[in-house]
């Protein structure tokens, strides 16, 4: 029977049988199709030929279980709340940093003097606030905890120190806000750590990881947070009251300018034997030594170091910048008619001794100095005796030096061992204690590096307690040194 074809442009009517290629999207129930191939009519309708395009059928995506949706929503909400709280805490700390650095400054200082100590912390705080939501939970928690603790120190140290003595004033109020912000950040950091802790891995590895992270946290606290907190206190807290004067003779209040223009105030006892000694640092803690010299006829100048008592400037407990105070004091004494410019000496305790060594290396106006308890001012002196066991101390000192440089807006002073070689003809008497402070055992190194007339005495006592522990011997040795070097006896 001849084959009957449908008219052109029309489809053949359905019948009881059909080619399995007429509907390629349907599976032939009578046989399995070959993998990756299908059948379809050719242009002429004369049978079938291969089709190389496989048909892929994707299963519909199953909806997330309601419990998983709720958990995801809770995590998202918690992260959003965490970010908001962290930004508030960072903002409160930033407010105090700006107020302390640029609005409520110490007398004699300008905003430009605090660019480093103000802008760098602000950049860190603001940058953290902007990027906080993009960081991983562990990093967010770490930053919140570290900046929170530092915020508490930055805001609370001055308020806690000055408040009971003088009452709250100036930036103490924003300092209390910074404390609140710091506490908020610590809470946020702790909550984030708790919420993001891993609980799905093996219990042995889980607790091993937590011990390692806890150990890392302790190391960060000790080698980063603690030295930075100390450096902030060293550059922001100082004595505000001047002790009543008892120098053993009538004295006159004096005022003069440091070499960088800060106004410093102190007391002067005119000399009776023609020589004058600067007893440094401060009017507190040096009066006993001043009375010892006054008894022997020496004139004495005692004054408040910068940032302390009635003197202008920012404080620095490590003695950075004290050489400028001493240079101002030397210029003041050299300009007085009752002082012989060729008979000016200095007696320094602790940071005062360190400042005298630096000043003697930088000027020849000091004709003799007694340095008691000089030690370490920065990591530069801490590396004088370097050995493996000292590495943790060096790391701690390095961070504290960097923090002090940041908060004081100045680089660390030169190494005292290097400076000692430049002292030249100025006679130096080194006194150091057997139980001294940090770096005090460097005195033999400073002594060896000094090229001019020198002597050294090690006392079996504690830091700067030579006069109280060995009063007669101390007085005899020190006055004999000044008698020889300033009076020519």
PEGI-V318385 format. One record per residue. RES is the residue in one small letter. SS is DSSP state (2 for helix, 1 for strand, 0 for the rest). D_CENTER is the distance of its C-alpha to the mean C-alpha in whole Angstrom. Layout:
res: [RES & RES]
ss: [SS & SS]
d_center: [D_CENTER & D_CENTER]
//
This chain:
res: [x & x & x & x & x & x & x & x & x & x & x & x & x & x & x & x & x & x & x & x & x & x & x & x & x & x & x & x & x & x & x & x & x & x & x & x & x & x & x & x & x & x & x & x & x & x & x & x & x & x & x & x & x & x & x & x & x & x & x & x & x & x & x & x & x & x & x & x & x & x & x & x & x & x & x & x & x & x & x & x & x & x & x & x & x & x & x & x & x & x & x & x & x & x & x & x & x & x & x & x & x & x & x & x & x & x & x & x & x & x & x & x & x & x & x & x & x & x & x & x & x & x & x & x & x & x & x & x & x & x & x & x & x & x & x & x & x & x & x & x & x & x & x & x & x & x & x & x & x & x & x & x & x & x & x & x & x & x & x & x & x & x & x & x & x & x & x & x & x & x & x & x & x & x & x & x & x & x & x & x & x & x & x & x & x & x & x & x & x & x & x & x & x & x & x & x & x & x & x & x & x & x & x & x & x & x & x & x & x & x & x & x & x & x & x & x & x & x & x & x & x & x & x & x & x & x & x & x & x & x & x & x & x & x & x & x & x & x & x & x & x & x & x & x & x & x & x & x & x & x & x & x & x & x & x & x & x & x & x & x & x & x & x & x & x & x & x & x & x & x & x & x & x & x & x & x & x & x & x & x & x & x & x & x & x & x & x & x & x & x & x & x & x & x & x & x & x & x & x & x & x & x & x & x & x & x & x & x & x & x & x & x & x & x & x & x & x & x & x & x & x & x & x & x & x & x & x & x & x & x & x & x & x & x & x & x & x & x & x & x & x & x & x & x & x & x & x & x & x & x & x & x & x & x & x & x & x & x & x & x & x & x & x & x & x & x & x & x & x & x & x & x & x & x & x & x & x & x & x & x & x & x & x & x & x & x & x & x & x & x & x & x & x & x & x & x & x & x & x & x & x & x & x & x & x & x & x & x & x & x & x & x & x & x & x & x & x & x & x & x & x & x & x & x & x & x & x & x & x & x & x & x & x & x & x & x & x & x & x & x & x & x & x & x & x & x & x & x & x & x & x & x & x & x & x & x & x & x & x & x & x & x & x & x & x & x & x & x & x & x & x & x & x & x & x & x & x & x & x & x & x & x & x & x & x & x & x & x & x]
ss: [0 & 0 & 0 & 0 & 0 & 0 & 0 & 0 & 0 & 0 & 0 & 0 & 0 & 0 & 0 & 0 & 0 & 0 & 0 & 0 & 0 & 0 & 0 & 0 & 0 & 0 & 0 & 0 & 0 & 0 & 0 & 0 & 0 & 0 & 0 & 0 & 0 & 1 & 1 & 1 & 1 & 0 & 0 & 0 & 0 & 0 & 0 & 1 & 1 & 1 & 1 & 0 & 0 & 0 & 0 & 0 & 0 & 0 & 0 & 0 & 0 & 0 & 0 & 0 & 0 & 2 & 2 & 2 & 2 & 2 & 2 & 2 & 2 & 2 & 2 & 2 & 2 & 2 & 2 & 2 & 2 & 2 & 2 & 2 & 2 & 2 & 2 & 2 & 2 & 2 & 2 & 2 & 2 & 2 & 2 & 2 & 2 & 2 & 2 & 2 & 2 & 2 & 2 & 0 & 0 & 0 & 0 & 0 & 0 & 0 & 2 & 2 & 2 & 2 & 2 & 2 & 2 & 2 & 2 & 2 & 2 & 2 & 2 & 2 & 2 & 2 & 2 & 2 & 2 & 2 & 2 & 2 & 2 & 2 & 0 & 0 & 2 & 2 & 2 & 2 & 2 & 2 & 2 & 2 & 2 & 2 & 2 & 2 & 2 & 2 & 2 & 2 & 2 & 2 & 2 & 2 & 2 & 2 & 2 & 2 & 2 & 2 & 2 & 2 & 2 & 2 & 0 & 0 & 0 & 0 & 0 & 2 & 2 & 2 & 2 & 2 & 2 & 2 & 2 & 2 & 2 & 2 & 2 & 2 & 2 & 2 & 2 & 2 & 2 & 2 & 2 & 2 & 2 & 2 & 2 & 0 & 0 & 0 & 0 & 0 & 0 & 0 & 2 & 2 & 2 & 2 & 2 & 2 & 2 & 2 & 2 & 2 & 2 & 2 & 2 & 2 & 2 & 2 & 2 & 2 & 2 & 2 & 2 & 2 & 2 & 2 & 2 & 2 & 2 & 2 & 2 & 2 & 2 & 2 & 0 & 0 & 0 & 0 & 0 & 0 & 0 & 0 & 0 & 0 & 0 & 0 & 0 & 0 & 0 & 0 & 0 & 1 & 1 & 1 & 1 & 1 & 1 & 0 & 0 & 0 & 0 & 0 & 1 & 1 & 1 & 1 & 1 & 1 & 1 & 0 & 0 & 0 & 0 & 0 & 0 & 1 & 1 & 1 & 1 & 1 & 0 & 0 & 0 & 0 & 0 & 0 & 2 & 2 & 2 & 2 & 2 & 2 & 2 & 2 & 2 & 0 & 0 & 0 & 1 & 1 & 1 & 1 & 1 & 0 & 0 & 0 & 0 & 0 & 0 & 0 & 0 & 0 & 0 & 0 & 0 & 0 & 0 & 0 & 0 & 0 & 0 & 2 & 2 & 2 & 2 & 2 & 2 & 2 & 2 & 2 & 2 & 2 & 2 & 2 & 0 & 0 & 0 & 0 & 0 & 0 & 0 & 0 & 0 & 1 & 1 & 1 & 1 & 1 & 1 & 0 & 2 & 2 & 2 & 2 & 2 & 2 & 2 & 2 & 2 & 2 & 2 & 2 & 0 & 0 & 0 & 0 & 0 & 1 & 1 & 1 & 1 & 1 & 0 & 0 & 0 & 0 & 0 & 0 & 2 & 2 & 2 & 2 & 0 & 0 & 0 & 0 & 0 & 2 & 2 & 2 & 2 & 2 & 2 & 2 & 2 & 2 & 2 & 2 & 2 & 2 & 2 & 2 & 2 & 2 & 2 & 2 & 2 & 2 & 0 & 0 & 0 & 0 & 0 & 0 & 0 & 2 & 2 & 2 & 2 & 2 & 0 & 0 & 0 & 0 & 0 & 0 & 1 & 1 & 1 & 1 & 1 & 1 & 1 & 1 & 1 & 0 & 0 & 0 & 0 & 2 & 2 & 2 & 2 & 2 & 2 & 2 & 2 & 2 & 2 & 0 & 0 & 0 & 0 & 1 & 1 & 1 & 1 & 1 & 1 & 1 & 1 & 1 & 0 & 0 & 0 & 2 & 2 & 2 & 2 & 0 & 2 & 2 & 2 & 2 & 2 & 2 & 2 & 2 & 2 & 2 & 2 & 2 & 2 & 2 & 2 & 0 & 0 & 0 & 0]
d_center: [103 & 101 & 97 & 97 & 93 & 92 & 93 & 90 & 87 & 88 & 86 & 89 & 89 & 88 & 90 & 90 & 88 & 85 & 83 & 80 & 79 & 80 & 76 & 74 & 71 & 73 & 74 & 77 & 78 & 81 & 78 & 75 & 74 & 72 & 69 & 67 & 71 & 73 & 76 & 78 & 81 & 81 & 83 & 86 & 86 & 87 & 85 & 82 & 79 & 76 & 72 & 69 & 67 & 66 & 65 & 62 & 62 & 58 & 58 & 57 & 53 & 53 & 51 & 48 & 49 & 48 & 46 & 44 & 44 & 43 & 40 & 39 & 39 & 37 & 34 & 34 & 34 & 31 & 29 & 30 & 29 & 26 & 25 & 26 & 24 & 21 & 21 & 22 & 19 & 17 & 19 & 19 & 15 & 15 & 18 & 16 & 14 & 17 & 19 & 16 & 15 & 19 & 21 & 21 & 20 & 20 & 24 & 24 & 21 & 22 & 20 & 20 & 18 & 15 & 15 & 12 & 10 & 12 & 14 & 11 & 9 & 13 & 14 & 12 & 14 & 17 & 17 & 17 & 19 & 22 & 21 & 21 & 25 & 25 & 23 & 24 & 24 & 22 & 19 & 20 & 19 & 16 & 14 & 16 & 15 & 11 & 11 & 14 & 12 & 9 & 12 & 14 & 11 & 11 & 14 & 16 & 14 & 16 & 19 & 20 & 19 & 21 & 24 & 26 & 26 & 27 & 27 & 25 & 25 & 23 & 20 & 20 & 22 & 20 & 17 & 20 & 20 & 17 & 17 & 20 & 18 & 16 & 19 & 21 & 18 & 18 & 22 & 22 & 20 & 22 & 25 & 25 & 24 & 27 & 29 & 28 & 29 & 32 & 35 & 38 & 37 & 39 & 37 & 37 & 34 & 33 & 32 & 31 & 28 & 27 & 26 & 25 & 22 & 22 & 21 & 18 & 17 & 17 & 15 & 12 & 12 & 12 & 10 & 7 & 7 & 8 & 6 & 3 & 6 & 8 & 6 & 7 & 10 & 11 & 11 & 13 & 15 & 18 & 22 & 24 & 27 & 29 & 31 & 35 & 36 & 39 & 39 & 42 & 44 & 44 & 41 & 40 & 37 & 36 & 34 & 32 & 30 & 27 & 28 & 25 & 27 & 25 & 28 & 28 & 30 & 32 & 35 & 38 & 41 & 43 & 44 & 48 & 48 & 47 & 43 & 40 & 36 & 33 & 31 & 28 & 25 & 26 & 29 & 28 & 28 & 30 & 34 & 35 & 35 & 36 & 39 & 40 & 40 & 42 & 45 & 45 & 46 & 43 & 41 & 38 & 35 & 32 & 29 & 26 & 23 & 21 & 20 & 22 & 25 & 27 & 26 & 24 & 20 & 17 & 16 & 14 & 15 & 14 & 17 & 16 & 19 & 21 & 24 & 24 & 25 & 28 & 29 & 30 & 31 & 33 & 35 & 36 & 38 & 39 & 41 & 42 & 46 & 46 & 43 & 44 & 42 & 43 & 42 & 38 & 36 & 33 & 32 & 28 & 26 & 23 & 21 & 24 & 26 & 23 & 23 & 27 & 27 & 25 & 27 & 30 & 29 & 29 & 32 & 36 & 36 & 35 & 38 & 37 & 33 & 33 & 29 & 29 & 26 & 24 & 21 & 18 & 16 & 13 & 14 & 17 & 19 & 18 & 20 & 23 & 24 & 23 & 25 & 24 & 24 & 21 & 19 & 17 & 16 & 15 & 13 & 11 & 11 & 10 & 7 & 6 & 8 & 6 & 3 & 7 & 9 & 7 & 7 & 11 & 12 & 13 & 14 & 14 & 17 & 20 & 21 & 23 & 25 & 26 & 26 & 29 & 31 & 31 & 32 & 36 & 39 & 37 & 37 & 35 & 35 & 32 & 32 & 30 & 30 & 31 & 28 & 25 & 22 & 19 & 21 & 24 & 26 & 25 & 28 & 31 & 29 & 28 & 32 & 33 & 32 & 33 & 37 & 38 & 40 & 37 & 38 & 35 & 36 & 34 & 35 & 35 & 33 & 29 & 26 & 28 & 31 & 34 & 36 & 36 & 36 & 39 & 40 & 43 & 42 & 39 & 41 & 43 & 41 & 39 & 42 & 44 & 41 & 41 & 45 & 45 & 43 & 43 & 46 & 48 & 50]
//
